[in-house]
Amino acid sequence: MLFTCPMKIKSIIKTSFLRLFWFQYPARYIMHSSSVNHYYNAMKVKVLPALSDNYMYLLIDQKTNEAAVVDPVDPATVIQTAYEENVFITTILTTHHHWDHAGGNVELVAKMKGKNLVVVGGDERVQGVSKIVKDGEELKIGSLSVKCLHTPCHTTGHICYFVTSQTSNCPIVFTGDTLFIAGCGRFFEGTAEMMNNSLNEKLARLPDETKVFCGHEYTNTNLKFAQMIEPNNIDVINKLQIVANLRQNNEPTVPSTIGEEKKINPFMRVNVKTVMDYAKVNDVIQVMAYIRKKKDSFKL
């Protein structure tokens, strides 16, 4: 008999509700955050809120007006934004196959018929995928370079996208549901060891100044959990105040940076004494497993 854990059942119920709600009500009625722009010389990132807490992103090379869209669950918003920005989308960068990230791929390709959109993903479960990428594979969006980073655990095929530009010394990374601000994704298809490798052996090795654009607006809850683990962490305390001000004005909390995550994210601090003391173990994998289990049941 196939056993489905309560956590997985909860996720399926939430996804089913969002799908029903999303198709009945336009995105403009449930916008959880404002849409904002971030500029890094010729590289531009437009933050596009979707669903109840998701983020899509339009990555624009301002040299060529070529663009990629990350996790376009709301195709109508993506098409309207591309028109307003006067850019042409060539690529869909999908972080993983879950509906709230890949669910708009097929519709977007259909609505942009004749544009030859390339749908990038980490495995065949990504809806509409036309290019399955591997760890370290590189793509081009105009003059921008995109390196694919395989970060399995939340799903086995999860991909993060590390973007650099010759005109900017500020790289960015789209982390989907692997790395959140002050948190990480649930271990649906992986283990604590896999998440530790993805976060602390791969993403943590990116330059500290790398801007982190994640898949959901979970920051306030994540920081409250981080504060429970490290109540005297001044970086967490200060970040909570910054986030409170942003959310009061309905502004997104993205991006953070890799360097900041090393200071505020307990899942990237599993080798730090205060986090180990909380978990009462000294092995980083055991610490990762323990605090993820605590986070799964954490409520404000």
C-alpha positions as CSV (number, residue, x, y, z in Angstrom):
1,M,0.0,0.0,0.0
2,L,1.4,3.4,-1.0
3,F,1.9,5.6,2.1
4,T,1.7,9.4,1.8
5,C,3.0,11.4,4.7
6,P,0.7,14.1,6.3
7,M,3.1,16.8,5.2
8,K,2.7,15.7,1.6
9,I,-1.1,15.5,1.9
10,K,-1.2,19.0,3.3
11,S,0.9,20.2,0.3
12,I,-1.4,18.5,-2.2
13,I,-4.5,20.0,-0.6
14,K,-3.0,23.5,-0.6
15,T,-1.9,23.1,-4.2
16,S,-5.4,21.9,-5.2
17,F,-7.0,24.9,-3.5
18,L,-4.7,27.4,-5.1
19,R,-5.3,25.9,-8.6
20,L,-9.1,26.2,-8.1
21,F,-8.9,29.7,-6.7
22,W,-6.4,30.9,-9.2
23,F,-8.5,30.0,-12.2
24,Q,-11.6,31.5,-10.7
25,Y,-10.1,34.8,-9.7
26,P,-7.6,37.0,-11.7
27,A,-4.2,37.6,-10.2
28,R,-4.8,41.3,-9.7
29,Y,-7.3,40.5,-6.9
30,I,-4.9,38.6,-4.7
31,M,-1.6,40.3,-5.2
32,H,0.4,39.6,-2.0
33,S,3.2,42.1,-2.8
34,S,4.0,45.0,-5.2
35,S,6.0,44.5,-8.4
36,V,9.4,46.0,-8.2
37,N,12.5,46.4,-10.4
38,H,16.1,45.7,-9.5
39,Y,18.9,47.0,-11.7
40,Y,22.5,45.6,-12.0
41,N,23.9,47.7,-14.9
42,A,22.6,46.0,-18.0
43,M,20.9,43.2,-16.0
44,K,17.4,43.9,-14.8
45,V,15.2,41.7,-12.6
46,K,11.5,42.5,-12.4
47,V,9.8,40.8,-9.4
48,L,6.3,39.5,-10.3
49,P,4.2,38.3,-7.4
50,A,1.8,35.4,-8.1
51,L,-0.7,33.2,-6.2
52,S,-0.8,33.7,-2.5
53,D,2.9,33.9,-1.8
54,N,4.8,32.9,-5.0
55,Y,7.3,35.0,-7.0
56,M,7.9,34.9,-10.7
57,Y,10.8,36.9,-12.2
58,L,11.4,38.5,-15.5
59,L,15.2,38.5,-16.2
60,I,16.1,41.2,-18.8
61,D,19.3,41.8,-20.7
62,Q,18.9,45.6,-21.3
63,K,21.6,45.4,-24.0
64,T,19.5,43.3,-26.3
65,N,16.0,43.4,-24.8
66,E,16.1,39.6,-24.6
67,A,14.5,38.2,-21.5
68,A,13.8,35.0,-19.6
69,V,11.0,34.3,-17.2
70,V,11.5,32.2,-14.0
71,D,8.6,30.0,-12.9
72,P,5.8,31.7,-14.9
73,V,2.7,30.3,-13.1
74,D,0.6,33.3,-14.3
75,P,1.2,33.6,-18.1
76,A,-1.2,36.6,-18.5
77,T,0.8,38.7,-16.1
78,V,4.1,37.6,-17.8
79,I,2.9,38.5,-21.3
80,Q,1.5,41.9,-20.2
81,T,4.7,42.7,-18.4
82,A,6.9,41.7,-21.3
83,Y,4.8,44.0,-23.5
84,E,5.1,46.9,-21.1
85,E,8.8,46.4,-20.8
86,N,9.2,46.1,-24.6
87,V,11.2,42.9,-24.3
88,F,11.0,39.5,-26.1
89,I,11.0,36.4,-24.0
90,T,13.1,33.5,-25.4
91,T,13.4,31.2,-22.4
92,I,11.4,29.8,-19.5
93,L,13.7,28.9,-16.5
94,T,11.8,26.4,-14.4
95,T,13.2,25.7,-10.9
96,H,11.2,22.5,-10.4
97,H,8.1,20.6,-11.5
98,H,5.6,21.6,-8.7
99,W,2.4,23.2,-10.2
100,D,2.9,26.6,-8.5
101,H,6.2,27.0,-10.4
102,A,5.8,25.0,-13.7
103,G,2.0,25.1,-14.0
104,G,2.0,28.1,-16.5
105,N,4.6,26.8,-18.9
106,V,2.4,25.1,-21.4
107,E,-0.1,28.0,-21.5
108,L,2.7,30.5,-21.9
109,V,4.2,28.6,-24.8
110,A,0.8,28.3,-26.5
111,K,0.0,32.0,-26.1
112,M,3.4,32.9,-27.5
113,K,3.1,30.5,-30.4
114,G,5.7,31.1,-33.0
115,K,8.2,32.7,-30.6
116,N,10.1,29.4,-30.2
117,L,10.2,29.6,-26.4
118,V,12.7,27.2,-24.8
119,V,11.4,25.6,-21.6
120,V,14.3,24.7,-19.3
121,G,14.0,22.4,-16.4
122,G,15.8,19.7,-14.4
123,D,13.7,16.7,-15.3
124,E,10.8,15.4,-17.5
125,R,8.2,16.2,-14.9
126,V,8.5,19.9,-15.6
127,Q,5.4,20.8,-17.7
128,G,6.3,21.7,-21.3
129,V,10.0,21.1,-20.8
130,S,12.0,21.2,-24.1
131,K,15.5,21.3,-22.6
132,I,16.5,19.3,-19.6
133,V,19.7,20.7,-18.1
134,K,22.4,19.2,-15.9
135,D,24.5,20.6,-13.2
136,G,27.0,23.2,-14.5
137,E,25.4,23.6,-17.9
138,E,25.4,27.1,-19.2
139,L,22.8,29.1,-21.2
140,K,22.7,32.6,-22.7
141,I,20.0,35.2,-22.3
142,G,21.2,37.9,-24.7
143,S,24.6,38.9,-23.2
144,L,23.8,37.3,-19.8
145,S,25.3,34.0,-18.7
146,V,23.2,31.5,-16.8
147,K,24.7,28.6,-15.0
148,C,22.4,25.8,-14.0
149,L,23.0,24.4,-10.5
150,H,21.4,21.1,-9.6
151,T,20.2,21.4,-6.0
152,P,18.2,18.3,-5.2
153,C,16.1,17.7,-2.0
154,H,12.8,19.6,-2.2
155,T,12.6,17.8,-5.5
156,T,15.2,15.5,-7.1
157,G,15.3,17.6,-10.3
158,H,15.5,21.1,-8.7
159,I,17.6,23.6,-10.5
160,C,18.9,27.0,-9.3
161,Y,20.0,29.6,-11.9
162,F,23.1,31.6,-11.3
163,V,23.3,34.7,-13.6
164,T,26.3,36.9,-14.4
165,S,26.9,39.8,-16.7
166,Q,30.1,41.3,-18.1
167,T,28.8,44.7,-17.2
168,S,28.0,43.9,-13.5
169,N,30.0,42.7,-10.6
170,C,26.8,41.8,-8.8
171,P,25.7,38.2,-9.8
172,I,22.2,36.9,-9.0
173,V,20.7,33.5,-8.3
174,F,17.1,32.3,-8.6
175,T,16.7,29.6,-5.9
176,G,13.1,28.4,-6.3
177,D,12.2,26.3,-3.3
178,T,15.7,25.2,-2.3
179,L,16.8,28.4,-0.6
180,F,14.4,31.0,0.9
181,I,15.4,34.1,2.8
182,A,16.3,32.7,6.2
183,G,14.9,29.3,5.3
184,C,14.8,26.3,2.9
185,G,12.3,24.1,1.2
186,R,10.7,21.0,2.7
187,F,12.5,17.7,2.1
188,F,9.8,16.2,-0.2
189,E,12.1,14.1,-2.3
190,G,15.4,14.2,-0.5
191,T,17.3,14.0,2.7
192,A,19.0,16.3,5.2
193,E,22.4,15.3,3.6
194,M,21.1,16.4,0.2
195,M,19.8,19.7,1.4
196,N,23.1,20.4,3.3
197,N,25.0,19.7,0.1
198,S,22.7,21.9,-2.0
199,L,22.8,24.8,0.5
200,N,26.2,24.6,2.1
201,E,28.4,22.8,-0.4
202,K,27.0,24.5,-3.5
203,L,25.0,27.7,-3.0
204,A,27.2,28.8,-0.1
205,R,30.2,28.8,-2.4
206,L,28.7,31.4,-4.7
207,P,30.1,34.9,-4.1
208,D,28.8,36.5,-0.9
209,E,27.5,39.5,-2.9
210,T,25.2,37.2,-5.0
211,K,21.6,38.5,-4.9
212,V,19.2,35.7,-3.9
213,F,15.7,35.7,-5.5
214,C,13.7,32.9,-4.1
215,G,10.3,31.3,-4.9
216,H,8.1,32.4,-2.1
217,E,7.4,35.2,0.4
218,Y,8.0,33.3,3.6
219,T,10.6,35.6,5.1
220,N,8.8,36.8,8.2
221,T,7.9,33.3,9.4
222,N,11.4,32.1,8.6
223,L,13.0,34.8,10.6
224,K,10.8,34.2,13.6
225,F,11.9,30.5,13.4
226,A,15.5,31.6,13.1
227,Q,15.1,33.9,16.2
228,M,13.7,30.9,18.2
229,I,16.9,29.0,17.4
230,E,19.3,31.9,17.9
231,P,17.5,34.5,20.1
232,N,20.6,36.6,20.5
233,N,21.5,36.7,16.8
234,I,21.7,40.4,16.1
235,D,21.6,39.9,12.3
236,V,18.3,38.1,12.6
237,I,16.9,40.8,15.0
238,N,17.9,43.6,12.6
239,K,16.5,41.7,9.6
240,L,13.2,41.2,11.3
241,Q,12.8,45.0,11.6
242,I,13.7,45.6,8.0
243,V,11.2,42.9,6.8
244,A,8.5,44.3,9.0
245,N,8.9,47.7,7.4
246,L,8.9,46.2,3.9
247,R,5.8,44.1,4.5
248,Q,3.9,47.0,6.1
249,N,4.3,48.7,2.7
250,N,3.4,45.5,0.8
251,E,6.9,45.4,-0.6
252,P,8.7,42.1,-1.4
253,T,11.5,41.0,0.9
254,V,13.6,39.7,-2.0
255,P,16.5,39.8,-2.7
256,S,18.8,38.9,0.1
257,T,22.4,37.9,-0.5
258,I,24.4,34.7,0.0
259,G,26.5,36.5,2.5
260,E,23.4,37.6,4.4
261,E,22.0,34.1,4.4
262,K,25.1,32.8,6.1
263,K,24.3,35.2,9.0
264,I,20.6,34.8,9.3
265,N,19.6,31.4,7.9
266,P,19.8,28.5,10.4
267,F,19.9,26.0,7.5
268,M,23.1,27.6,6.3
269,R,24.4,27.8,9.9
270,V,24.3,24.2,10.8
271,N,28.0,24.3,11.7
272,V,27.6,27.2,14.0
273,K,27.8,26.4,17.8
274,T,24.6,28.2,18.8
275,V,22.6,26.2,16.2
276,M,24.3,23.0,17.2
277,D,23.6,23.7,20.8
278,Y,19.9,24.2,20.0
279,A,19.8,20.8,18.2
280,K,21.9,19.2,20.9
281,V,24.1,17.4,18.3
282,N,27.4,18.2,16.7
283,D,27.0,16.6,13.3
284,V,25.8,19.1,10.6
285,I,23.6,16.5,8.9
286,Q,21.8,15.7,12.1
287,V,21.5,19.4,12.9
288,M,19.9,20.0,9.5
289,A,17.4,17.1,10.0
290,Y,16.5,18.3,13.5
291,I,15.8,21.9,12.7
292,R,13.9,21.0,9.5
293,K,11.7,18.7,11.5
294,K,11.1,21.6,14.0
295,K,10.4,24.0,11.2
296,D,7.8,21.6,9.7
297,S,5.6,22.0,12.7
298,F,6.6,25.7,13.6
299,K,3.7,28.1,14.0
300,L,3.8,31.8,14.9
